Amino acid sequence: MEIYLDNNATTMVDPKVVEAMVPFFGQMYGNPNSLHKFGTQTHAALTKAVDQVYKALNAADADDVIFTSCATESNNWVLKSVWLDHIMHGHKNHIVVSEVEHPSVLTTCRFLEEQGVKVTYLPVNDQGIVEAHTVKSFITDRTALVSIMWANNETGMIFPIKEIGEICREKGVLFHTDAVQAVGKIPVDLQAVHVDFLSFSAHKFHGPKGIGGLYIRNSQALSPLLHGGEHMGGRRSGTLNVPYIVGMGLAMELATQNMSATSAKIRALRDRLEDALLQLPDVFVVGNRANRTPNTLLISIRGVEGEGMLWDLNNAHIGASTGSACASEDLEANTVMLAIGADSELAHTGIRLSLSRFTTEAEVDAVIDAFKKAVGRLRAISSSYAKVQPTHS
Amino acid sequence: MRVYLDNNATTKIDPLVKVKMQPFFEELYGNPNSLHAYGMEVRPHLNEALGAVYDALNIPDEDDVLITSCATESNNSVLKGVFFKHILTNPDKNHIVTTAVEHPSVLETLLFLEEHGVRVTFVDVDENGGVSAQAVKDAVTDQTILISMMWANNETGMIFPVAEVAKFAREKGILFHTDAVQAIGKLPVDLKKVRVDYLTLSAHKFHGPKGIGALYVRKGCELPNLFHGGEQMGGKRAGTLNVPYIVGMGLAIRQAVNHVEVMNTQVRALRDELEDALAKIPDTFIVGPRHMRTPNTILLSIRGVEGEAMLWDLNRAGIAASTGSACASESLHANPVMSAIGQDPELAHTAIRLSLSRFTTLEEVEYTIEVFTKAVERLRSISSTYGYKG
């Protein structure tokens, strides 16, 4: 059995989504910006995809949703254009982010610091989240932008986006949220929360890799990151990736319809897995499960290197992760674990298990088995873990 | 019959490419940056695709090929990267030379950079729609940091003197970028012979998918990322890799380069047959000498016939053509290339571009000649500006 529990890194494309995309790799290959039939015959499908996205996010008609090549592009776009539009020639000079943002936010911020922008990296609490009052206390009259993720990729912890949005609105500061880990997992209603910009990515909710989007409240100004033709009303240029846009529209619809039932099912499986793994001695799960995305579990196992665990699981045909895939080639301590104050030994032992709506109970049970065996084996050969429990009492 | 003669706008995906991509959606769906088997098993396919790009363009191993989401991203990356790295830090080198007929992703980006203090010279084209190397050289000053000139023009197919300008730029210590979107698969592109610093390409112009492209970067000419983030592409272009499309682009560029000779013999012959027939219609003008054009392209103007009207007549007969770049096709402005080459504004509104591919057949060309000739007659007969004598 092959079991994929790395759905926070990427997901399988839903077979229904593949089916919807296929015609656009074949006969429907026209450029939608062309005036002839080969071009115009794609319009209905594109319009449908746009409608599906607006509906899934409950975006208002006055808002813009612009398709991008990925969330990395969306995040770079907001940060760099806020710099160019509001900081380079203006009074503002400050951006506030959390220290556990995705690398596409953090690395961009480091680049902006080299350009003279002041960046505050807010700490997270022992639950792995940034508290709204912390955001409030760091906003100054020179703050141009606050960028805080909706849910964390490593822990699944959900941030207080509604409260942060209200604070930013009161202070007159732009607010961006990277909602890559939220869209399709928890309700995202853009008429119930106040965010100016929101990033999302299709491949996290069973759409294709290489397509994402940026929501822009009330069509407000933001210089393009990709200048060029008149695509997307001039906001984002580049020939439209028709198959993937169609695929993302359907993927979003599938991920958000019946969300409460689907997420209850995923949550029950995740909790079953978590409860079973918590029976192992000396293991720690990060963050209160009630405030986590329903599919995610970050667990650390004293005495067991995350990498070692990953290989044992891999040999058992289980795909898991020690942290973000974007940084998985460096064997550094898990940054989120360090941020929440885990000691550095524990920070090397984080294993992330992330489920999807395709995960089955049989798979979860097989993982529990394999996981327990691997912990037993790795602790037996661990130099740092005292495998003999006290027996004298 | 449906005939697609708008291959400079986008192309049909080669059926072999479509088949090649298929497993990477539902089976080989891992994130290649993951350490487990799901991630690792896609890596050989990515390496093969990247190798195909290096082979196709004869790229030295030491240089970089960054996979991007499209040529627009590649062009923005170079121009903004030069701005961030060189111009912001050294205002004495704040001048960029380009041509008046570059793709909007170059022109619009440069207009944006002008607002940020960059000085840009837009070199005009000559009456053939060509650019002389001398005109580019004359535009260069001590303050020039970059020359950006396309390899071949999307509207006319005119080939620009890339080798000569690249050599000149190198001697002068000026960076040189070429948007080669219209050249790959149509002309030989050998980066060991023509030493450019940056080159842009896009898969959907050579029967690959839409939404994937690349940027070639010569060693030593690295720029700040346009997309900062994860460690994909050696940290030089972040974003989860679009595995199916990268694999598709690898096969598509291999196929495209293998078909350059076919393009320059069979497709050229079809193009010439079409061109000869249309040139016989009185009062039509073809832009640029055909030996200086990509082998698949014709831009012609037909006195007395609005380009848009012509497009609709062709469309009704199942033929897809274009009045110019699809990127600007919703604006009914005069064709900017036609204006640039100095046609009077009336003629500039009458331009029709026909662009063939290796999938175009003789039957399709003959059908197009027939339909085109009739459409010109019909439209001239109702034209208020053209004194048509039947």
Interface residues (C-beta under 8 A of the other chain):
Chain A: E2 Y4 D6 A9 T10 T11 M12 V13 P15 V17 V18 M21 F25 G26 Y29 G30 N31 N33 S34 L35 H36 K37 F38 G39 T68 S69 C70 A71 T72 E73 N75 N76 L84 M88 H102 P103 S104 V105 T107 T108 R110 F111 Q115 S201 H203 P208 K209 G210 I211 S223 P224 L225 L226 H227 G228 G229 E230 H231 S237 G238 T239 L240 N241 V242 P243 Y244 E307 L310 L313 N314 H317 I318 G319 A320 S321 T322 S324 A325 C326 A327 S328 E329 D330
Chain B: R2 Y4 D6 A9 T10 T11 K12 I13 K18 M21 F25 E26 Y29 G30 N31 N33 S34 L35 H36 A37 Y38 G39 T68 S69 C70 A71 T72 E73 N75 N76 F84 L88 H103 P104 S105 E108 T109 L111 F112 H116 S202 H204 P209 K210 G211 I212 P224 N225 L226 F227 H228 G229 G230 E231 Q232 A238 G239 T240 L241 N242 V243 P244 Y245 E308 L311 L314 N315 G318 I319 A320 A321 S322 T323 S325 A326 C327 A328 S329 E330 S331
